[in-house]
């Protein structure tokens, strides 16, 4: 009777520690769309901003809106993907850029710009 012999081979695998990578997650806000892109001058208008990385507080700061040269407009926070703001009623007719800013000291994270028109 012929028996099959299995040999034991030792596998030498070096022990490797994981190394940390100096990468910080990107929490820069991104605007995908607005609920509307225009309104009448002097009219009370609430605009919903859709996107990603909006923040209420914490390490990413607090999200605010820059509306043209009008800065730090407060927002109502619904989720990291949805906020609303009130269009300033004192804004004159013209084109404005809407930007979300996560106010995080010492670096402010600034979104892309989306155009808004006051008629």
C-alpha positions in Angstrom: 0.0 0.0 0.0 1.4 3.3 -1.1 0.7 6.2 1.3 0.8 9.8 0.0 3.0 11.9 2.2 2.3 15.6 2.5 5.2 17.7 3.5 4.8 20.7 5.7 6.4 23.8 4.2 6.8 26.8 6.4 5.9 30.1 4.8 7.8 33.1 6.0 5.8 36.2 5.7 7.4 39.3 7.1 5.3 41.2 9.7 4.4 44.6 8.2 2.8 47.4 10.3 0.3 49.6 8.7 1.6 53.1 8.1 -0.5 56.1 8.5 -1.0 58.3 5.4 -1.0 62.0 5.9 -4.3 62.6 4.1 -7.2 64.6 5.5 -10.7 63.8 4.2 -12.0 66.4 1.9 -14.9 68.2 3.5 -15.1 71.1 1.0 -18.8 71.9 0.3 -20.1 71.3 -3.2 -23.2 72.9 -4.6 -25.1 70.6 -7.1 -28.2 72.8 -7.6 -30.5 75.4 -6.3 -34.3 75.2 -5.9 -34.5 78.3 -8.1 -32.0 80.5 -9.9 -33.8 83.9 -9.8 -36.3 86.0 -7.9 -37.7 89.5 -7.9 -36.0 92.4 -6.2 -37.3 93.0 -2.7 -39.3 89.8 -2.6 -38.9 87.5 0.4 -37.4 84.3 -1.1 -36.1 81.1 0.4 -33.7 79.1 -1.7 -32.8 75.5 -1.1 -29.2 74.5 -1.8 -28.6 70.9 -2.7 -25.1 69.4 -2.7 -22.6 67.7 -0.3 -20.5 68.4 2.8 -22.7 71.1 4.4 -22.1 71.4 8.1 -24.0 72.5 11.2 -21.0 72.5 13.6 -18.0 70.4 14.5 -14.6 69.9 12.8 -15.9 71.0 9.4 -17.2 74.3 10.8 -20.6 75.9 10.2 -22.0 76.4 6.7 -22.9 80.0 5.7 -23.8 81.5 2.3 -21.8 84.2 0.5 -24.3 86.0 -1.9 -22.2 88.2 -4.1 -20.6 90.8 -1.9 -23.0 90.0 1.0 -21.1 87.6 3.2 -22.0 85.1 6.0 -25.7 84.8 5.4 -27.0 82.3 7.9 -28.6 79.0 6.7 -31.2 76.6 8.0 -29.5 73.2 8.1 -31.5 70.1 7.1 -28.7 67.7 6.3 -25.2 67.6 4.9 -26.8 67.6 1.5 -29.5 70.3 2.0 -29.6 73.8 3.4 -31.8 76.9 2.8 -31.1 80.6 3.0 -33.1 83.8 2.5 -32.2 86.0 -0.4 -31.3 89.4 1.0 -34.3 91.7 0.3 -31.9 94.7 0.0 -30.0 93.1 -2.9 -30.3 95.2 -6.0 -31.2 93.6 -9.4 -28.3 91.9 -11.1 -26.3 88.7 -11.1 -24.9 87.2 -8.0 -22.7 84.2 -7.1 -24.0 81.8 -4.5 -21.2 80.1 -2.5 -21.3 77.8 0.5 -18.5 78.4 3.0 -17.8 76.0 5.9 -16.3 78.4 8.5 -13.5 76.3 10.0 -10.7 78.1 11.8 -8.0 78.6 10.5 -9.0 77.4 7.0 -12.4 78.2 5.5 -13.6 75.6 3.0 -15.3 77.2 0.0 -17.7 75.6 -2.5 -18.1 76.1 -6.2 -20.0 79.1 -7.4 -23.6 79.0 -8.8 -25.2 82.0 -10.5 -28.4 83.6 -9.2 -30.2 86.5 -10.8 -32.4 89.1 -9.1 -34.9 90.7 -11.5 
